[in-house]
Amino acid sequence: MLEQFTQYLHDEVRLIAEAPLVFGAAVLFLGAIIWVALRWRYSGIIERSSRMIALYKERLNGATPDQAKAKIDSLEGQVVSLKNREWPKLHPAAVADFERVLALRGPHVVSVLPQDRDSSFLARDLVDAFKRIGWKAKRDTSSSDIPDGLSVWPEDDVARAICNALTMATGAVVMVREDQRLKDQGTYAIGVGYKLD
């Protein structure tokens, strides 16, 4: 068997030696076909990869991968800090306690002043709770001097009761502020500022 293979190989080499030009042309032609096929196949992949690399370089403004990672980490931290300042909706049990404590105080007029969108859920819950216990409540436009956190004004016994009820319902510290104009009107205001950590 080995002898037959050796004889076959010897015959093929002799055939190639008799027509080297034809054999060389056939090898070159076959190589050219393979090269064209591979170039056609991979040029699209290479072009697409080059475009992606250029796009990433443009987005990163020439930043190194470490600088890009640091920027992404910074942005993720900002998102977390913005999310943590959003006031959550009140739990139904907290709303029930809030209403129970303040219903004993009789009807009053109260305005809830949300600082921004992050306080809208809490502001809506408070207005709804006040209305259910018979108070005249409305959500008002915020004034620019609302401090961070929760605050109630003007200072009197009803404001302190609102303050205590808010503290129980939200778990947050609530400040009581003076305001003679609202005191004279018999109106109360609740400021819902940025949530404190």
C-alpha positions as CSV (number, residue, x, y, z in Angstrom):
1,M,0.0,0.0,0.0
2,L,2.8,2.4,0.9
3,E,4.5,1.4,-2.3
4,Q,1.4,2.3,-4.4
5,F,1.1,5.7,-2.7
6,T,4.7,6.4,-3.3
7,Q,4.3,5.4,-7.0
8,Y,1.2,7.7,-7.3
9,L,3.0,10.6,-5.7
10,H,6.0,10.1,-8.0
11,D,3.7,10.1,-11.1
12,E,2.0,13.3,-10.0
13,V,5.3,15.1,-9.4
14,R,6.5,14.0,-12.9
15,L,3.3,15.3,-14.4
16,I,3.7,18.7,-12.7
17,A,7.4,18.8,-13.8
18,E,6.4,18.2,-17.4
19,A,3.9,21.2,-17.3
20,P,5.1,23.7,-14.7
21,L,3.5,26.7,-16.4
22,V,0.0,25.2,-16.5
23,F,0.3,24.0,-12.9
24,G,1.6,27.4,-11.7
25,A,-1.2,29.2,-13.5
26,A,-3.8,26.9,-12.0
27,V,-2.4,27.4,-8.5
28,L,-2.3,31.2,-9.0
29,F,-5.9,31.2,-10.5
30,L,-7.2,29.1,-7.5
31,G,-5.3,31.3,-5.0
32,A,-6.8,34.5,-6.7
33,I,-10.3,33.0,-6.4
34,I,-9.8,32.2,-2.7
35,W,-8.4,35.6,-2.1
36,V,-11.3,37.4,-3.8
37,A,-13.8,35.2,-1.9
38,L,-12.2,35.9,1.5
39,R,-11.8,39.6,0.8
40,W,-15.5,39.8,-0.2
41,R,-16.5,37.9,2.9
42,Y,-14.5,39.8,5.5
43,S,-14.4,43.3,4.0
44,G,-18.0,43.9,5.2
45,I,-17.1,42.7,8.7
46,I,-13.9,44.8,8.8
47,E,-15.8,47.9,7.5
48,R,-18.6,47.4,10.0
49,S,-16.0,47.0,12.8
50,S,-14.1,50.1,11.6
51,R,-17.3,52.2,11.7
52,M,-18.2,50.9,15.2
53,I,-14.7,51.8,16.4
54,A,-14.9,55.3,14.9
55,L,-18.3,55.8,16.5
56,Y,-17.1,54.7,19.9
57,K,-14.0,57.0,19.5
58,E,-16.4,59.9,18.6
59,R,-18.6,59.2,21.6
60,L,-15.7,58.9,24.0
61,N,-14.1,62.1,22.6
62,G,-10.7,60.3,22.6
63,A,-11.0,59.1,26.2
64,T,-9.1,56.0,27.2
65,P,-11.2,52.9,28.3
66,D,-10.3,53.8,32.0
67,Q,-11.5,57.3,31.5
68,A,-14.7,56.1,29.8
69,K,-15.3,53.7,32.7
70,A,-14.8,56.5,35.3
71,K,-17.3,58.7,33.4
72,I,-19.9,55.9,33.3
73,D,-19.4,55.2,37.0
74,S,-19.9,58.9,37.7
75,L,-23.1,59.0,35.7
76,E,-24.4,55.9,37.4
77,G,-23.7,57.6,40.7
78,Q,-25.6,60.7,39.6
79,V,-28.6,58.6,38.6
80,V,-28.6,56.8,41.9
81,S,-28.4,60.1,43.8
82,L,-31.3,61.6,41.7
83,K,-33.4,58.5,42.3
84,N,-32.8,58.6,46.1
85,R,-34.1,62.1,46.3
86,E,-37.6,61.1,45.0
87,W,-40.3,61.0,47.6
88,P,-42.1,57.7,47.5
89,K,-45.8,57.2,47.7
90,L,-47.2,56.8,51.2
91,H,-48.0,53.3,52.3
92,P,-51.8,52.9,52.9
93,A,-51.3,52.1,56.6
94,A,-49.3,55.4,56.9
95,V,-52.1,57.3,55.1
96,A,-54.7,55.8,57.5
97,D,-52.6,56.9,60.6
98,F,-52.1,60.3,59.1
99,E,-55.8,60.8,58.5
100,R,-56.7,59.4,61.9
101,V,-54.4,61.8,63.7
102,L,-55.5,64.9,61.8
103,A,-59.2,64.2,61.6
104,L,-59.5,65.1,65.3
105,R,-58.2,68.6,64.5
106,G,-61.3,69.7,62.5
107,P,-61.3,71.1,59.0
108,H,-58.7,73.6,57.9
109,V,-57.3,75.0,54.7
110,V,-53.9,73.6,53.6
111,S,-51.8,74.1,50.5
112,V,-49.2,71.5,49.5
113,L,-46.2,73.0,47.7
114,P,-44.0,70.5,45.9
115,Q,-40.5,71.6,45.0
116,D,-40.3,69.6,41.8
117,R,-41.3,66.4,40.0
118,D,-39.6,64.3,42.6
119,S,-42.1,65.3,45.2
120,S,-45.3,64.9,43.1
121,F,-46.3,61.4,44.5
122,L,-46.1,62.6,48.1
123,A,-47.8,65.9,47.3
124,R,-50.7,64.1,45.7
125,D,-51.0,61.6,48.5
126,L,-51.1,64.4,51.1
127,V,-53.8,66.4,49.2
128,D,-55.9,63.3,48.8
129,A,-55.6,62.4,52.5
130,F,-56.5,66.0,53.6
131,K,-59.6,66.0,51.4
132,R,-60.8,62.6,52.7
133,I,-60.8,64.0,56.3
134,G,-62.8,67.1,55.2
135,W,-60.0,69.7,55.0
136,K,-59.9,72.1,52.0
137,A,-56.6,71.0,50.4
138,K,-55.0,71.9,47.2
139,R,-51.7,71.4,45.5
140,D,-50.2,74.8,44.8
141,T,-47.2,76.0,42.8
142,S,-44.1,76.0,44.8
143,S,-42.4,79.1,46.0
144,S,-38.6,79.3,45.5
145,D,-37.9,79.4,49.3
146,I,-39.0,75.9,50.1
147,P,-36.2,74.3,52.1
148,D,-35.0,70.7,51.5
149,G,-37.0,68.1,53.2
150,L,-40.5,68.6,54.6
151,S,-41.7,71.8,56.3
152,V,-45.0,73.1,57.7
153,W,-46.0,76.7,58.4
154,P,-47.2,78.8,60.2
155,E,-46.2,77.5,63.6
156,D,-49.1,76.7,66.0
157,D,-50.7,73.6,67.5
158,V,-52.3,72.4,64.3
159,A,-49.0,72.8,62.4
160,R,-47.3,70.8,65.1
161,A,-49.9,68.1,64.7
162,I,-49.4,68.1,60.9
163,C,-45.7,67.9,61.6
164,N,-46.0,64.9,63.9
165,A,-48.4,63.2,61.5
166,L,-46.0,63.7,58.6
167,T,-43.1,62.4,60.6
168,M,-45.1,59.3,61.5
169,A,-46.2,58.8,57.9
170,T,-42.9,59.4,56.1
171,G,-40.2,58.8,58.7
172,A,-38.6,62.1,57.7
173,V,-37.8,65.0,59.9
174,V,-40.3,67.8,59.5
175,M,-39.5,71.5,60.2
176,V,-42.1,74.0,61.5
177,R,-41.7,77.5,60.2
178,E,-43.2,80.9,61.1
179,D,-45.4,82.8,58.6
180,Q,-47.5,85.6,60.1
181,R,-49.4,86.2,56.8
182,L,-50.7,82.6,56.6
183,K,-51.4,82.6,60.3
184,D,-53.6,85.6,59.9
185,Q,-55.4,83.9,57.0
186,G,-55.9,80.7,59.0
187,T,-54.2,78.7,56.2
188,Y,-51.4,76.1,56.5
189,A,-48.8,75.2,54.0
190,I,-46.7,72.1,53.6
191,G,-43.4,72.4,51.6
192,V,-42.2,69.2,50.0
193,G,-38.6,70.1,49.1
194,Y,-35.8,67.8,47.9
195,K,-35.6,64.6,49.9
196,L,-32.7,64.6,52.4
197,D,-30.5,61.5,52.7
